[in-house]
Amino acid sequence: MLNTTFLSNLNEKIEGVRAKMYEAYEDGRSYEELLKISQELDDLLNRLEQITK
């Protein structure tokens, strides 16, 4: 059984990075910076998918 605290923390990280990416986009940051944040978000989402299968 998954630790609910771990899942909660992972979801918080995902939402934090999602907000960071949106803010970077709104601020007109470079493509490279947006790509880096997007890849960080992808990694977290992939991790979530792996543990909830």
LOTOR-599387 format. One line per field, with one value per residue: residue number from 1; z, y negated, x negated of N, C-alpha, C in turn; residue in one letter. Coordinates in nm, 4 decimals. Example, Ala and Ser with C-alpha at 12.3 -4.5 7.8 and 13.67 -1.06 7.14 Angstrom:
pos: [1; 2] .
nc3: [0.7800; 0.7080] .
nc2: [0.5690; 0.2250] .
nc1: [-1.3190; -1.2850] .
cac3: [0.7800; 0.7140] .
cac2: [0.4500; 0.1060] .
cac1: [-1.2300; -1.3670] .
cc3: [0.7800; 0.7870] .
cc2: [0.3300; -0.0030] .
cc1: [-1.3200; -1.2900] .
code: [A; S] .
END
This chain:
pos: [1; 2; 3; 4; 5; 6; 7; 8; 9; 10; 11; 12; 13; 14; 15; 16; 17; 18; 19; 20; 21; 22; 23; 24; 25; 26; 27; 28; 29; 30; 31; 32; 33; 34; 35; 36; 37; 38; 39; 40; 41; 42; 43; 44; 45; 46; 47; 48; 49; 50; 51; 52; 53] .
nc3: [0.0000; -0.0780; 0.0728; 0.2033; 0.2750; 0.1261; -0.1354; -0.1189; -0.0784; -0.3217; -0.5014; -0.4198; -0.4939; -0.7707; -0.8295; -0.7477; -0.9293; -1.1634; -1.1289; -1.1213; -1.3846; -1.5297; -1.4333; -1.5253; -1.7991; -1.8224; -1.7473; -1.9635; -1.9983; -2.1255; -2.3932; -2.3370; -2.0573; -1.9949; -2.1101; -1.9477; -1.7011; -1.7781; -1.8350; -1.5812; -1.4616; -1.6179; -1.5360; -1.2677; -1.3030; -1.4452; -1.2491; -1.0616; -1.2121; -1.2410; -0.9768; -0.9142; -1.0667] .
nc2: [0.1188; -0.2222; -0.4965; -0.7503; -1.0031; -1.0301; -1.0298; -1.2592; -1.4538; -1.4282; -1.5054; -1.7709; -1.8700; -1.8394; -2.0189; -2.2536; -2.2763; -2.2908; -2.5367; -2.6976; -2.6663; -2.7823; -3.0442; -3.1137; -3.1075; -3.3121; -3.5262; -3.5502; -3.4037; -3.2385; -2.9927; -2.7737; -2.7732; -2.7286; -2.4767; -2.3235; -2.3374; -2.2159; -1.9573; -1.8785; -1.8718; -1.6696; -1.4500; -1.4232; -1.3684; -1.1283; -0.9690; -0.9656; -0.8311; -0.5817; -0.4821; -0.4605; -0.2721] .
nc1: [-0.0851; -0.0491; -0.2130; -0.0275; -0.1143; -0.3481; -0.2391; -0.0834; -0.2820; -0.4195; -0.2198; -0.1923; -0.4439; -0.4222; -0.2137; -0.3380; -0.5550; -0.4116; -0.2821; -0.5089; -0.6003; -0.3905; -0.4055; -0.6602; -0.6140; -0.4221; -0.5819; -0.7414; -0.9744; -1.2723; -1.2723; -1.4349; -1.4451; -1.1746; -1.1483; -1.3186; -1.1820; -0.9439; -1.0347; -1.1094; -0.8571; -0.7403; -0.8970; -0.8157; -0.5417; -0.5582; -0.6734; -0.4652; -0.2710; -0.3942; -0.3995; -0.1355; -0.0170] .
cac3: [0.0000; -0.0878; 0.1840; 0.1610; 0.2922; 0.0095; -0.2492; -0.0955; -0.1045; -0.4655; -0.5643; -0.3891; -0.5800; -0.9067; -0.8396; -0.7364; -1.0556; -1.2632; -1.1067; -1.1611; -1.5308; -1.5746; -1.4005; -1.6171; -1.9281; -1.8110; -1.7365; -2.0916; -1.9864; -2.2466; -2.4281; -2.2669; -1.9176; -1.9937; -2.1404; -1.8272; -1.6027; -1.8335; -1.8163; -1.4379; -1.4398; -1.6805; -1.4494; -1.1516; -1.3483; -1.4762; -1.1203; -1.0066; -1.2901; -1.2097; -0.8438; -0.8972; -1.1607] .
cac2: [0.0000; -0.3455; -0.5899; -0.8664; -1.1229; -1.0349; -1.0725; -1.3982; -1.5343; -1.4242; -1.5911; -1.9100; -1.9036; -1.8518; -2.1461; -2.3619; -2.2885; -2.3362; -2.6804; -2.7573; -2.6685; -2.8824; -3.1753; -3.1377; -3.1381; -3.4456; -3.6238; -3.5554; -3.3448; -3.1750; -2.8589; -2.6769; -2.7675; -2.6616; -2.3360; -2.2620; -2.3227; -2.1170; -1.8258; -1.8491; -1.8338; -1.5380; -1.3494; -1.4032; -1.3029; -0.9894; -0.9014; -0.9444; -0.7265; -0.4526; -0.4286; -0.4426; -0.1675] .
cac1: [0.0000; -0.1264; -0.2097; 0.0525; -0.1967; -0.4356; -0.1571; -0.0463; -0.4016; -0.4451; -0.1187; -0.2283; -0.5576; -0.3698; -0.1404; -0.4352; -0.6288; -0.3131; -0.2666; -0.6364; -0.6040; -0.2931; -0.4611; -0.7712; -0.5523; -0.3613; -0.6901; -0.8115; -1.1081; -1.3245; -1.2269; -1.5192; -1.4024; -1.0440; -1.1720; -1.3756; -1.0736; -0.8518; -1.0951; -1.0986; -0.7180; -0.7221; -0.9585; -0.7283; -0.4188; -0.5928; -0.6916; -0.3312; -0.2052; -0.4585; -0.3666; 0.0099; 0.0307] .
cc3: [0.0000; 0.0352; 0.1375; 0.1774; 0.1730; -0.1125; -0.2371; -0.1255; -0.2537; -0.5399; -0.5385; -0.4754; -0.7233; -0.9237; -0.8304; -0.8656; -1.1663; -1.2512; -1.1500; -1.3136; -1.5855; -1.5498; -1.4954; -1.7557; -1.9275; -1.8065; -1.8658; -2.0858; -2.1140; -2.2659; -2.3493; -2.1207; -1.9047; -2.0191; -2.0180; -1.7217; -1.6489; -1.8155; -1.6698; -1.4049; -1.4985; -1.5930; -1.3288; -1.1900; -1.3839; -1.3487; -1.0575; -1.0798; -1.2562; -1.0763; -0.8243; -0.9951; -1.0858] .
cc2: [-0.1246; -0.4322; -0.7161; -0.9970; -1.1402; -1.0842; -1.2185; -1.4911; -1.5399; -1.5126; -1.7387; -1.9568; -1.9263; -1.9853; -2.2654; -2.3846; -2.3359; -2.4880; -2.7558; -2.7688; -2.7747; -3.0232; -3.2112; -3.1748; -3.2796; -3.5565; -3.6365; -3.5012; -3.2696; -3.0344; -2.7535; -2.6614; -2.6965; -2.5119; -2.2625; -2.2378; -2.2157; -1.9756; -1.7834; -1.8025; -1.6955; -1.4268; -1.3184; -1.3305; -1.1566; -0.9078; -0.8692; -0.8316; -0.5889; -0.3951; -0.4058; -0.3417; -0.0495] .
cc1: [-0.0892; -0.1072; -0.1366; -0.0245; -0.2895; -0.3586; -0.1173; -0.1636; -0.4333; -0.3457; -0.1462; -0.3442; -0.5106; -0.2982; -0.2343; -0.5124; -0.5352; -0.2931; -0.3927; -0.6450; -0.5090; -0.3463; -0.5759; -0.7185; -0.4942; -0.4668; -0.7709; -0.9534; -1.1464; -1.2667; -1.3049; -1.4775; -1.2666; -1.0600; -1.2258; -1.2670; -0.9743; -0.9051; -1.0913; -0.9563; -0.6897; -0.7785; -0.8697; -0.6004; -0.4440; -0.6114; -0.5558; -0.2601; -0.2630; -0.4134; -0.2170; 0.0685; 0.0870] .
code: [M; L; N; T; T; F; L; S; N; L; N; E; K; I; E; G; V; R; A; K; M; Y; E; A; Y; E; D; G; R; S; Y; E; E; L; L; K; I; S; Q; E; L; D; D; L; L; N; R; L; E; Q; I; T; K] .
END
